[in-house]
Amino acid sequence: MTEQKPLRIGDLTVPLPLIQGGMGVGVSLSGLAGAVAKSGGIGLISTAQIGFRDPEFRKNPIETNLRVMKEELDKARAIAPKGILGFNIMVATKRYEDYVKAALKAGADIIVSGAGLPVDLPKYAKGFKTKLAPIVSSLKAAKLICKLWDRRYQTTPDLVVIEGPKAGGHLGFSEEELKTYTDASYEEEIKKIISAVRECGEKYHKEIPVVVAGGIYNGDDVQHMLEEVGADGVQVGTRFVTTEECDAPMSYKERYLNAKEEDIVITKSPVGMPGRAIRNSFLTADHTQENRQGECLQCLEKCNPAQIPYCITQALVNAVTEKTEQALLFCGSNAYRSERMETVPRVIADLFGFACNPA
């Protein structure tokens, strides 16, 4: 592979054109984000119920999460003092604005935000130097974000992340779209989005890098996206799960290592969105009223505890607390390709085609 150009986001220079995808609950925290940032990429900490291990979480989940955000970023900074670090914040999060403000006050270099369109993100971030990166999955969404940010806040995104149909967790597609998109047809969509984003930046004489996510697993995938599709960088999540530095416990990583291709399925989350996960007994269980979580842990803005089949917070917390058969095990389309434990430097070396120096 040819020598990689750094990823330039305004006045921020990232040595490698790589973002580590935000994975929650408890999969990408300070350990993984710090290791990726130390190795030259952007390390993202997922804010999704980030304080789940804290003794105060059950009593006051949101305030606990907001406090733990600063604690996790500080720990990641200790690992990578000169690295680029930020947060992945879901728009669907209850009290989204407060999470954004907590990230800004904590000193995040970048906020990557999806699971809904972050139409008002610039309003919350006014006066801060933190870079703002919306996640989109379609040309329509990309155009809408650019239009609304221009009209309402006289600005543009600093970076755009395109999450494709092979990504993990909640997906920005209908079930029908997931069935009909092919690699070739979605790459045409990516190229249209890149063109629209370039046009968006012209008004402000600004180059807006575009990063592509979903299904990127090895060096060939990276090279294809950068050199043939025209992306400025890639976002990788699943490949980093089976690393020693990943914050998830070994029981979680073993589910990836043991998964077969037929175990990777599309499921419907309790909030009505399709998502990709590893098949287990939880996915096939009959979630009756008796199986629901007794307390609301204040995770998603539009969740109605009286109507959902199960609590998504508890299902995701189970995944990272040794209860993988009672858990929702989100993953990307290539999770079954994980065959052994690795380290973050070795994964990055494979992605970008250079020799790994473990030191």
TAKA-V303932 format. One record per residue. N is the residue number from 1. RES is the residue in one letter. PSI is psi in whole degrees, -180 to 180 (NA if undefined). D_LAST is the distance of its C-alpha to the last C-alpha in Angstrom with 2 decimals. Layout:
n=N res=RES psi=PSI d_last=D_LAST
n=N res=RES psi=PSI d_last=D_LAST
This chain:
n=1 res=M psi=144 d_last=22.39
n=2 res=T psi=161 d_last=23.17
n=3 res=E psi=135 d_last=20.88
n=4 res=Q psi=137 d_last=20.71
n=5 res=K psi=146 d_last=22.67
n=6 res=P psi=161 d_last=21.50
n=7 res=L psi=117 d_last=23.52
n=8 res=R psi=120 d_last=26.01
n=9 res=I psi=89 d_last=27.85
n=10 res=G psi=-125 d_last=30.37
n=11 res=D psi=8 d_last=28.72
n=12 res=L psi=126 d_last=25.40
n=13 res=T psi=121 d_last=22.81
n=14 res=V psi=122 d_last=20.07
n=15 res=P psi=-40 d_last=17.52
n=16 res=L psi=144 d_last=17.80
n=17 res=P psi=63 d_last=21.19
n=18 res=L psi=131 d_last=20.01
n=19 res=I psi=132 d_last=21.33
n=20 res=Q psi=122 d_last=20.32
n=21 res=G psi=144 d_last=23.77
n=22 res=G psi=126 d_last=25.20
n=23 res=M psi=120 d_last=26.10
n=24 res=G psi=162 d_last=28.40
n=25 res=V psi=132 d_last=29.49
n=26 res=G psi=17 d_last=26.35
n=27 res=V psi=-44 d_last=23.96
n=28 res=S psi=95 d_last=22.07
n=29 res=L psi=-149 d_last=21.92
n=30 res=S psi=-34 d_last=19.48
n=31 res=G psi=-52 d_last=16.68
n=32 res=L psi=-47 d_last=16.55
n=33 res=A psi=-43 d_last=17.63
n=34 res=G psi=-41 d_last=15.13
n=35 res=A psi=-41 d_last=12.15
n=36 res=V psi=-43 d_last=13.88
n=37 res=A psi=-39 d_last=14.76
n=38 res=K psi=-31 d_last=11.33
n=39 res=S psi=1 d_last=10.48
n=40 res=G psi=-2 d_last=13.75
n=41 res=G psi=-173 d_last=16.53
n=42 res=I psi=124 d_last=19.23
n=43 res=G psi=126 d_last=18.79
n=44 res=L psi=133 d_last=22.22
n=45 res=I psi=127 d_last=23.57
n=46 res=S psi=130 d_last=26.73
n=47 res=T psi=-6 d_last=29.66
n=48 res=A psi=108 d_last=31.66
n=49 res=Q psi=47 d_last=32.85
n=50 res=I psi=-24 d_last=29.62
n=51 res=G psi=21 d_last=31.28
n=52 res=F psi=-24 d_last=32.36
n=53 res=R psi=-14 d_last=30.86
n=54 res=D psi=140 d_last=32.49
n=55 res=P psi=-25 d_last=35.73
n=56 res=E psi=-4 d_last=37.68
n=57 res=F psi=-49 d_last=36.83
n=58 res=R psi=-30 d_last=39.90
n=59 res=K psi=-40 d_last=42.20
n=60 res=N psi=76 d_last=41.00
n=61 res=P psi=-46 d_last=38.42
n=62 res=I psi=-48 d_last=38.31
n=63 res=E psi=-35 d_last=38.18
n=64 res=T psi=-46 d_last=35.48
n=65 res=N psi=-44 d_last=33.40
n=66 res=L psi=-38 d_last=33.92
n=67 res=R psi=-42 d_last=32.78
n=68 res=V psi=-25 d_last=29.68
n=69 res=M psi=-49 d_last=28.56
n=70 res=K psi=-40 d_last=27.94
n=71 res=E psi=-43 d_last=26.25
n=72 res=E psi=-40 d_last=23.75
n=73 res=L psi=-39 d_last=23.06
n=74 res=D psi=-39 d_last=22.54
n=75 res=K psi=-38 d_last=20.00
n=76 res=A psi=-38 d_last=18.10
n=77 res=R psi=-34 d_last=18.39
n=78 res=A psi=-33 d_last=16.90
n=79 res=I psi=-41 d_last=13.67
n=80 res=A psi=76 d_last=13.89
n=81 res=P psi=-31 d_last=16.33
n=82 res=K psi=7 d_last=16.53
n=83 res=G psi=168 d_last=16.31
n=84 res=I psi=121 d_last=19.46
n=85 res=L psi=147 d_last=20.82
n=86 res=G psi=-167 d_last=24.17
n=87 res=F psi=147 d_last=26.49
n=88 res=N psi=120 d_last=28.24
n=89 res=I psi=123 d_last=31.83
n=90 res=M psi=132 d_last=34.56
n=91 res=V psi=-30 d_last=37.87
n=92 res=A psi=-5 d_last=39.65
n=93 res=T psi=137 d_last=38.35
n=94 res=K psi=134 d_last=41.16
n=95 res=R psi=45 d_last=41.23
n=96 res=Y psi=-45 d_last=38.81
n=97 res=E psi=-40 d_last=39.67
n=98 res=D psi=-36 d_last=38.59
n=99 res=Y psi=-41 d_last=35.13
n=100 res=V psi=-47 d_last=34.77
n=101 res=K psi=-35 d_last=35.98
n=102 res=A psi=-39 d_last=33.61
n=103 res=A psi=-41 d_last=30.64
n=104 res=L psi=-47 d_last=32.02
n=105 res=K psi=-30 d_last=32.64
n=106 res=A psi=-18 d_last=29.19
n=107 res=G psi=31 d_last=27.80
n=108 res=A psi=140 d_last=26.41
n=109 res=D psi=-30 d_last=25.41
n=110 res=I psi=148 d_last=26.95
n=111 res=I psi=123 d_last=29.24
n=112 res=V psi=128 d_last=29.45
n=113 res=S psi=126 d_last=32.73
n=114 res=G psi=-149 d_last=34.60
n=115 res=A psi=55 d_last=36.73
n=116 res=G psi=164 d_last=39.68
n=117 res=L psi=123 d_last=40.11
n=118 res=P psi=67 d_last=38.97
n=119 res=V psi=-28 d_last=42.12
n=120 res=D psi=13 d_last=42.24
n=121 res=L psi=-42 d_last=38.57
n=122 res=P psi=-32 d_last=39.31
n=123 res=K psi=-43 d_last=42.05
n=124 res=Y psi=-27 d_last=39.81
n=125 res=A psi=8 d_last=37.14
n=126 res=K psi=131 d_last=39.61
n=127 res=G psi=-6 d_last=38.56
n=128 res=F psi=154 d_last=34.81
n=129 res=K psi=-4 d_last=32.21
n=130 res=T psi=132 d_last=30.28
n=131 res=K psi=145 d_last=30.11
n=132 res=L psi=126 d_last=32.23
n=133 res=A psi=103 d_last=31.55
n=134 res=P psi=150 d_last=34.17
n=135 res=I psi=130 d_last=33.60
n=136 res=V psi=160 d_last=36.40
n=137 res=S psi=-5 d_last=37.35
n=138 res=S psi=161 d_last=40.41
n=139 res=L psi=-41 d_last=41.99
n=140 res=K psi=-45 d_last=44.57
n=141 res=A psi=-41 d_last=42.04
n=142 res=A psi=-45 d_last=40.20
n=143 res=K psi=-39 d_last=43.55
n=144 res=L psi=-44 d_last=44.69
n=145 res=I psi=-49 d_last=41.68
n=146 res=C psi=-42 d_last=42.02
n=147 res=K psi=-47 d_last=45.77
n=148 res=L psi=-39 d_last=45.71
n=149 res=W psi=-36 d_last=43.02
n=150 res=D psi=-50 d_last=45.00
n=151 res=R psi=-44 d_last=48.37
n=152 res=R psi=-35 d_last=47.51
n=153 res=Y psi=5 d_last=44.82
n=154 res=Q psi=48 d_last=44.99
n=155 res=T psi=177 d_last=41.33
n=156 res=T psi=166 d_last=39.04
n=157 res=P psi=152 d_last=35.73
n=158 res=D psi=-25 d_last=32.65
n=159 res=L psi=149 d_last=31.01
n=160 res=V psi=133 d_last=32.40
n=161 res=V psi=127 d_last=30.71
n=162 res=I psi=115 d_last=32.70
n=163 res=E psi=117 d_last=32.30
n=164 res=G psi=-179 d_last=33.96
n=165 res=P psi=-8 d_last=35.81
n=166 res=K psi=6 d_last=32.86
n=167 res=A psi=172 d_last=30.95
n=168 res=G psi=168 d_last=30.60
n=169 res=G psi=-153 d_last=32.57
n=170 res=H psi=139 d_last=35.64
n=171 res=L psi=145 d_last=36.63
n=172 res=G psi=42 d_last=38.67
n=173 res=F psi=155 d_last=41.10
n=174 res=S psi=164 d_last=44.27
n=175 res=E psi=-34 d_last=44.42
n=176 res=E psi=-42 d_last=46.63
n=177 res=E psi=-38 d_last=44.17
n=178 res=L psi=-31 d_last=41.41
n=179 res=K psi=-28 d_last=43.80
n=180 res=T psi=-26 d_last=44.88
n=181 res=Y psi=137 d_last=41.80
n=182 res=T psi=168 d_last=40.35
n=183 res=D psi=-46 d_last=37.16
n=184 res=A psi=-44 d_last=39.39
n=185 res=S psi=-36 d_last=41.55
n=186 res=Y psi=-30 d_last=38.74
n=187 res=E psi=-32 d_last=37.00
n=188 res=E psi=-38 d_last=40.29
n=189 res=E psi=-43 d_last=40.14
n=190 res=I psi=-46 d_last=36.65
n=191 res=K psi=-37 d_last=37.99
n=192 res=K psi=-39 d_last=40.94
n=193 res=I psi=-44 d_last=38.79
n=194 res=I psi=-44 d_last=36.66
n=195 res=S psi=-43 d_last=39.95
n=196 res=A psi=-39 d_last=41.38
n=197 res=V psi=-40 d_last=38.39
n=198 res=R psi=-44 d_last=38.57
n=199 res=E psi=-38 d_last=42.26
n=200 res=C psi=-39 d_last=41.59
n=201 res=G psi=-21 d_last=39.51
n=202 res=E psi=-39 d_last=42.09
n=203 res=K psi=-33 d_last=44.50
n=204 res=Y psi=12 d_last=42.01
n=205 res=H psi=49 d_last=40.64
n=206 res=K psi=133 d_last=37.26
n=207 res=E psi=120 d_last=34.69
n=208 res=I psi=108 d_last=33.57
n=209 res=P psi=149 d_last=30.52
n=210 res=V psi=128 d_last=30.90
n=211 res=V psi=135 d_last=28.15
n=212 res=V psi=137 d_last=29.05
n=213 res=A psi=156 d_last=28.19
n=214 res=G psi=106 d_last=29.40
n=215 res=G psi=9 d_last=28.70
n=216 res=I psi=116 d_last=25.58
n=217 res=Y psi=-29 d_last=23.36
n=218 res=N psi=-175 d_last=21.85
n=219 res=G psi=-36 d_last=21.47
n=220 res=D psi=-41 d_last=25.22
n=221 res=D psi=-44 d_last=26.08
n=222 res=V psi=-49 d_last=23.98
n=223 res=Q psi=-42 d_last=25.46
n=224 res=H psi=-46 d_last=28.91
n=225 res=M psi=-39 d_last=28.82
n=226 res=L psi=-42 d_last=27.57
n=227 res=E psi=-28 d_last=29.57
n=228 res=E psi=-39 d_last=32.62
n=229 res=V psi=-31 d_last=33.28
n=230 res=G psi=15 d_last=32.38
n=231 res=A psi=156 d_last=30.01
n=232 res=D psi=-15 d_last=27.78
n=233 res=G psi=177 d_last=24.96
n=234 res=V psi=151 d_last=24.35
n=235 res=Q psi=130 d_last=23.98
n=236 res=V psi=130 d_last=22.36
n=237 res=G psi=-65 d_last=22.96
n=238 res=T psi=-42 d_last=23.65
n=239 res=R psi=-28 d_last=20.60
n=240 res=F psi=-10 d_last=18.40
n=241 res=V psi=-42 d_last=20.69
n=242 res=T psi=46 d_last=19.41
n=243 res=T psi=156 d_last=15.80
n=244 res=E psi=-30 d_last=14.62
n=245 res=E psi=-17 d_last=14.30
n=246 res=C psi=140 d_last=17.85
n=247 res=D psi=-14 d_last=20.36
n=248 res=A psi=152 d_last=23.01
n=249 res=P psi=166 d_last=23.77
n=250 res=M psi=-31 d_last=23.32
n=251 res=S psi=-35 d_last=27.05
n=252 res=Y psi=-47 d_last=26.64
n=253 res=K psi=-35 d_last=23.78
n=254 res=E psi=-30 d_last=25.93
n=255 res=R psi=-35 d_last=28.72
n=256 res=Y psi=-46 d_last=26.64
n=257 res=L psi=-31 d_last=25.56
n=258 res=N psi=-8 d_last=29.22
n=259 res=A psi=143 d_last=30.86
n=260 res=K psi=164 d_last=32.97
n=261 res=E psi=-38 d_last=33.95
n=262 res=E psi=-11 d_last=37.35
n=263 res=D psi=-12 d_last=35.83
n=264 res=I psi=115 d_last=34.66
n=265 res=V psi=161 d_last=37.72
n=266 res=I psi=129 d_last=39.14
n=267 res=T psi=168 d_last=40.64
n=268 res=K psi=120 d_last=42.54
n=269 res=S psi=164 d_last=41.12
n=270 res=P psi=-15 d_last=43.70
n=271 res=V psi=11 d_last=43.81
n=272 res=G psi=1 d_last=45.00
n=273 res=M psi=141 d_last=41.98
n=274 res=P psi=148 d_last=40.70
n=275 res=G psi=162 d_last=37.16
n=276 res=R psi=133 d_last=34.98
n=277 res=A psi=168 d_last=34.08
n=278 res=I psi=129 d_last=33.64
n=279 res=R psi=133 d_last=37.05
n=280 res=N psi=-177 d_last=37.80
n=281 res=S psi=-27 d_last=40.97
n=282 res=F psi=-41 d_last=40.62
n=283 res=L psi=-28 d_last=41.12
n=284 res=T psi=1 d_last=44.28
n=285 res=A psi=158 d_last=45.71
n=286 res=D psi=104 d_last=48.82
n=287 res=H psi=92 d_last=47.76
n=288 res=T psi=175 d_last=51.03
n=289 res=Q psi=-36 d_last=51.89
n=290 res=E psi=-23 d_last=51.29
n=291 res=N psi=-4 d_last=47.65
n=292 res=R psi=156 d_last=46.94
n=293 res=Q psi=135 d_last=44.96
n=294 res=G psi=-26 d_last=47.47
n=295 res=E psi=149 d_last=45.84
n=296 res=C psi=128 d_last=44.65
n=297 res=L psi=17 d_last=41.12
n=298 res=Q psi=48 d_last=41.68
n=299 res=C psi=-49 d_last=39.04
n=300 res=L psi=140 d_last=40.86
n=301 res=E psi=-41 d_last=43.65
n=302 res=K psi=15 d_last=45.92
n=303 res=C psi=134 d_last=45.59
n=304 res=N psi=103 d_last=48.91
n=305 res=P psi=-26 d_last=48.34
n=306 res=A psi=-16 d_last=51.88
n=307 res=Q psi=-18 d_last=51.36
n=308 res=I psi=151 d_last=47.86
n=309 res=P psi=-28 d_last=47.47
n=310 res=Y psi=163 d_last=44.47
n=311 res=C psi=119 d_last=42.17
n=312 res=I psi=-33 d_last=39.05
n=313 res=T psi=-49 d_last=37.15
n=314 res=Q psi=-37 d_last=37.93
n=315 res=A psi=-38 d_last=37.10
n=316 res=L psi=-34 d_last=33.61
n=317 res=V psi=-40 d_last=33.04
n=318 res=N psi=-36 d_last=34.11
n=319 res=A psi=-31 d_last=31.37
n=320 res=V psi=18 d_last=28.66
n=321 res=T psi=41 d_last=30.66
n=322 res=E psi=21 d_last=31.08
n=323 res=K psi=55 d_last=34.28
n=324 res=T psi=-17 d_last=33.29
n=325 res=E psi=-13 d_last=36.82
n=326 res=Q psi=31 d_last=38.29
n=327 res=A psi=157 d_last=35.81
n=328 res=L psi=114 d_last=35.39
n=329 res=L psi=80 d_last=32.16
n=330 res=F psi=147 d_last=31.46
n=331 res=C psi=166 d_last=29.35
n=332 res=G psi=173 d_last=29.14
n=333 res=S psi=-21 d_last=31.09
n=334 res=N psi=15 d_last=28.23
n=335 res=A psi=-33 d_last=27.26
n=336 res=Y psi=-15 d_last=28.84
n=337 res=R psi=-8 d_last=26.34
n=338 res=S psi=121 d_last=23.58
n=339 res=E psi=-20 d_last=23.38
n=340 res=R psi=162 d_last=20.28
n=341 res=M psi=142 d_last=17.58
n=342 res=E psi=-175 d_last=14.37
n=343 res=T psi=160 d_last=11.35
n=344 res=V psi=-47 d_last=11.63
n=345 res=P psi=-38 d_last=8.99
n=346 res=R psi=-38 d_last=10.92
n=347 res=V psi=-46 d_last=14.15
n=348 res=I psi=-38 d_last=13.66
n=349 res=A psi=-40 d_last=12.85
n=350 res=D psi=-41 d_last=16.06
n=351 res=L psi=-35 d_last=18.00
n=352 res=F psi=5 d_last=17.51
n=353 res=G psi=40 d_last=17.38
n=354 res=F psi=164 d_last=14.42
n=355 res=A psi=139 d_last=11.88
n=356 res=C psi=130 d_last=8.80
n=357 res=N psi=98 d_last=5.42
n=358 res=P psi=-25 d_last=3.81
n=359 res=A psi=NA d_last=0.00
